Amino acid sequence: MERYFEEELKELKEKILYMGDIAGTMIDLAIASLKKKKDDFIDSIYQKEKEVNKLHIEIDEMCLRIIALRQPIAIDLRFIMAAVKINSDLERIGDQAVNIAENSSKLHEISDLKSMPDLDNMANISQKMLQDSLKAFINRDVELARTVVLTDDKVDDLKSKIFNDLKDVMRNDTSKVLSSLDFILIARNLERIADHATNIAEDVIFMVLGKDIRHHMEKQQ
């Protein structure tokens, strides 16, 4: 019985990581669509979204089945609880990748803004946060998870700077209003990806240490 339980937990972990790989690929395709000003990637993103949605249901059902049949305790229970929440965050990251691609496609049809290094930097940081949060999950690496949590502030600062810069652009050139709004939406999508990666990192810390650090609860304990 114990061996079967371990195999189930291993399969669950592998499914989470596979889903994370797909979500990461969706982000890569969405950013490529933005940078290259092409719609070539949108169909691939939609196909991968279907796969992510399918995995979302499969993983939830698997977690419920394991809890019902195995009645896990302690770190095994925390692992399954973390898996349920990480599953949800990965599905939402996939949604944000779709949103980036769709907002990027609008930019292809209208005048573009000049190169935006802050947005590019924001995309790179958000992508790395997802990669690191999943790596922390694989290795039960609390310190890497804490680094992801702290990095979220950088993304928030970049989003605020982008918003302020685009407000100035719109104020000075009304012909850039539509494209500026699309860029603002993309920056918000990237911020939400970073937020979901942060959630995953917080779940890793809870899984390993049994500490809930959301809303700075760790400082209050």
C-alpha positions as CSV (number, residue, x, y, z in Angstrom):
1,M,0.0,0.0,0.0
2,E,2.8,2.4,0.9
3,R,4.6,1.8,-2.4
4,Y,1.4,2.6,-4.4
5,F,0.9,5.8,-2.4
6,E,4.4,6.9,-3.2
7,E,3.8,6.1,-6.9
8,E,0.7,8.2,-6.8
9,L,2.5,11.2,-5.3
10,K,5.2,10.8,-7.9
11,E,2.7,10.8,-10.7
12,L,1.0,13.8,-9.2
13,K,4.3,15.7,-9.1
14,E,5.1,14.8,-12.7
15,K,1.7,16.0,-13.9
16,I,2.2,19.3,-12.1
17,L,5.6,19.8,-13.7
18,Y,4.3,18.8,-17.1
19,M,1.5,21.4,-16.8
20,G,4.1,23.9,-15.7
21,D,6.2,23.2,-18.8
22,I,3.2,23.8,-21.0
23,A,2.2,27.0,-19.2
24,G,5.8,28.2,-19.5
25,T,5.8,27.4,-23.3
26,M,2.6,29.4,-23.6
27,I,4.3,32.4,-22.1
28,D,7.3,32.0,-24.4
29,L,4.9,31.9,-27.5
30,A,2.9,34.9,-26.3
31,I,6.1,37.0,-25.7
32,A,7.4,35.9,-29.1
33,S,4.2,37.0,-30.7
34,L,4.5,40.4,-29.0
35,K,8.2,40.9,-30.0
36,K,7.9,39.6,-33.5
37,K,4.6,41.3,-34.3
38,K,3.2,38.0,-35.7
39,D,0.0,36.0,-35.1
40,D,1.7,32.8,-36.1
41,F,1.8,31.5,-32.5
42,I,-1.8,32.1,-31.5
43,D,-3.1,28.7,-32.7
44,S,-0.4,26.9,-30.8
45,I,-1.3,28.8,-27.7
46,Y,-5.0,28.0,-28.0
47,Q,-4.1,24.3,-28.4
48,K,-1.9,24.3,-25.4
49,E,-4.6,26.1,-23.4
50,K,-6.9,23.1,-24.1
51,E,-4.2,20.8,-22.8
52,V,-3.7,22.9,-19.7
53,N,-7.5,22.9,-19.0
54,K,-7.6,19.1,-19.4
55,L,-4.7,18.7,-16.9
56,H,-6.4,21.2,-14.5
57,I,-9.3,18.8,-14.2
58,E,-7.2,15.7,-14.1
59,I,-5.0,16.9,-11.3
60,D,-7.9,18.1,-9.2
61,E,-9.6,14.8,-9.5
62,M,-6.4,13.0,-8.7
63,C,-5.8,15.0,-5.6
64,L,-9.4,14.4,-4.4
65,R,-9.0,10.7,-5.1
66,I,-5.7,10.4,-3.1
67,I,-7.2,12.3,-0.1
68,A,-10.3,10.1,-0.1
69,L,-8.4,6.8,-0.5
70,R,-5.1,7.3,1.3
71,Q,-6.1,9.9,4.0
72,P,-2.6,11.5,4.0
73,I,-1.2,13.4,7.0
74,A,1.6,15.9,7.7
75,I,3.9,16.7,4.8
76,D,2.1,14.4,2.4
77,L,-1.2,16.2,3.0
78,R,0.5,19.6,2.7
79,F,2.0,18.4,-0.6
80,I,-1.4,17.5,-2.0
81,M,-2.9,20.8,-0.7
82,A,0.0,22.6,-2.4
83,A,-0.6,20.6,-5.6
84,V,-4.3,21.7,-5.7
85,K,-3.4,25.4,-5.4
86,I,-0.4,25.2,-7.8
87,N,-2.6,23.5,-10.3
88,S,-5.0,26.4,-10.1
89,D,-2.3,29.0,-10.5
90,L,-0.8,27.2,-13.5
91,E,-4.2,27.2,-15.2
92,R,-4.5,30.9,-14.6
93,I,-1.0,31.5,-15.9
94,G,-2.1,29.8,-19.1
95,D,-5.1,32.2,-19.3
96,Q,-2.7,35.2,-18.9
97,A,-0.6,33.9,-21.8
98,V,-3.7,33.7,-24.0
99,N,-4.5,37.3,-23.0
100,I,-1.0,38.5,-23.9
101,A,-1.2,36.9,-27.3
102,E,-4.7,38.3,-28.0
103,N,-3.6,41.8,-26.9
104,S,-0.5,41.5,-29.0
105,S,-2.5,40.7,-32.1
106,K,-4.3,44.0,-31.7
107,L,-1.0,45.8,-31.7
108,H,-0.2,44.3,-35.1
109,E,-3.1,46.1,-36.6
110,I,-2.3,49.7,-35.4
111,S,0.7,51.9,-35.1
112,D,3.3,50.6,-32.6
113,L,5.2,52.3,-29.8
114,K,8.9,52.5,-29.7
115,S,10.8,49.6,-28.1
116,M,9.9,49.2,-24.5
117,P,12.8,47.7,-22.5
118,D,10.9,47.9,-19.2
119,L,8.2,45.6,-20.7
120,D,10.8,43.2,-22.0
121,N,12.5,43.2,-18.6
122,M,9.1,42.6,-16.9
123,A,8.5,39.6,-19.2
124,N,11.9,38.1,-18.6
125,I,11.5,38.4,-14.8
126,S,8.0,37.0,-14.8
127,Q,9.1,34.0,-16.9
128,K,12.1,33.3,-14.6
129,M,9.8,33.6,-11.5
130,L,7.6,30.8,-12.9
131,Q,10.7,28.7,-13.7
132,D,12.2,29.2,-10.3
133,S,8.9,28.6,-8.4
134,L,8.6,25.2,-10.2
135,K,12.2,24.4,-9.5
136,A,11.6,25.2,-5.9
137,F,8.7,22.8,-5.9
138,I,10.7,20.0,-7.5
139,N,13.6,20.4,-5.0
140,R,11.6,21.5,-2.0
141,D,13.9,24.5,-2.0
142,V,12.6,27.1,0.5
143,E,15.3,29.6,-0.1
144,L,14.6,29.7,-3.9
145,A,10.9,30.0,-3.1
146,R,11.6,33.0,-0.8
147,T,13.7,34.6,-3.6
148,V,10.7,34.3,-6.0
149,V,8.4,35.9,-3.4
150,L,10.8,38.9,-2.9
151,T,11.2,39.3,-6.7
152,D,7.5,40.1,-7.1
153,D,8.2,43.7,-5.9
154,K,10.5,44.2,-8.9
155,V,7.6,43.3,-11.3
156,D,5.2,45.6,-9.4
157,D,7.7,48.5,-9.7
158,L,8.2,47.9,-13.4
159,K,4.4,47.7,-14.0
160,S,4.0,51.1,-12.2
161,K,6.8,52.7,-14.3
162,I,5.3,51.3,-17.5
163,F,1.8,52.6,-16.6
164,N,3.2,56.1,-15.8
165,D,5.3,56.2,-19.0
166,L,2.4,55.2,-21.1
167,K,0.2,57.8,-19.5
168,D,2.7,60.4,-20.6
169,V,2.7,58.9,-24.2
170,M,-1.1,59.1,-24.4
171,R,-1.1,62.6,-23.0
172,N,1.4,63.8,-25.6
173,D,0.1,61.9,-28.6
174,T,-3.5,60.9,-28.8
175,S,-2.8,58.7,-31.9
176,K,-1.0,56.3,-29.5
177,V,-3.9,55.8,-27.1
178,L,-5.1,52.5,-28.4
179,S,-1.7,50.9,-28.6
180,S,-0.8,52.3,-25.2
181,L,-3.9,50.7,-23.6
182,D,-2.9,47.4,-25.2
183,F,0.6,47.6,-23.7
184,I,-1.0,48.5,-20.3
185,L,-3.1,45.3,-20.5
186,I,0.0,43.2,-21.4
187,A,1.9,44.7,-18.5
188,R,-1.0,43.8,-16.2
189,N,-1.0,40.2,-17.7
190,L,2.7,39.9,-16.9
191,E,2.1,41.2,-13.4
192,R,-0.5,38.6,-12.8
193,I,1.8,35.8,-14.1
194,A,4.3,37.0,-11.5
195,D,1.6,37.0,-8.8
196,H,0.7,33.4,-9.6
197,A,4.4,32.4,-9.6
198,T,4.6,34.0,-6.2
199,N,1.6,32.0,-5.0
200,I,3.4,28.8,-6.1
201,A,6.5,29.8,-4.2
202,E,4.4,30.5,-1.1
203,D,2.8,27.1,-1.5
204,V,6.2,25.5,-1.6
205,I,7.2,27.2,1.7
206,F,3.9,26.0,3.2
207,M,4.5,22.5,1.9
208,V,8.0,22.2,3.3
209,L,7.8,24.1,6.5
210,G,4.1,24.1,7.3
211,K,4.2,28.0,7.5
212,D,1.7,30.2,5.8
213,I,3.5,33.3,4.7
214,R,0.7,34.9,2.7
215,H,-0.2,38.4,3.7
216,H,3.0,38.5,5.8
217,M,1.6,35.9,8.2
218,E,5.0,34.5,8.9
219,K,6.0,37.7,10.6
220,Q,3.0,37.5,12.9
221,Q,3.6,33.9,14.0
